[in-house]
Amino acid sequence: MFLWLAGFIAIMWGVEAANTLLDHHLSEFGIVPRTTQGLRGIPLWPFLHAGFGHLISNTLPMAV
């Protein structure tokens, strides 16, 4: 269980690092309300964050 959680957290941090390096172009794959195109963000939403502050605030409770 620990390895699965650590892997999930590592993927989240890797995606945020890539998103930052790509000038947040990956954010277009997030959930967009009231659009059909926004539905593709549903399976991706755990991996996309509004920045490292948002990622930290989600990582700490998940790790606990």
N, C-alpha and C positions, 0 to 999 in steps of 0.2 A: 504494500500500500504506500509506503514511504517513497519508493522509487517512482511509482506512478505520479504521485503528487509533485515530487521534485522535477520530474520530466515535464509535467504540465506547466509548472511555474517557469521552468527554463524556456519552454516554447513561448510563453507570454512575453518574457523579457527579450527573447531573440526577435520576436515580431515587432516589439516596440522599438528596439534598436534599429532594425531594418526600416521601419516606418520613419524614424527620425532621420536616418541617412538619406531616405528617398523623399525628404521634404513633405512628409505626411500624405503621400499619394495613396498609400494603402487604406487610408481612412474612408475613401470613397466606397469601400466594400463593407462599411458598417450598415447598421439598420437605418433606413430612411423612412420615417413615418408616412403613411398614406401614399406609397408608391409601390408598384409591382416590382420595380428594380430593387427597391430596398429590402425585399424579402430574402435576397441572397445573403444579406448580412446576418441572418438568424443563426446559422451554424458557425459563423465567424466571430460573433460578438464577444466571446470570452477572451479573444486574443487581441482585440483592438482597444486601445485606451486613448484618452485625451492628452496624454503626456506621462512623463515619469512619476510625477506627483500622484496622479490618478492610479497608476500601476502599483506604486508603493502602498497606497491606501487599500488596494484590493489584495495585494500579496500577503500582507501581514495577517489579516483575518483568515485567509485561505490556509496559510501555513499552520495556524493554530488549530 
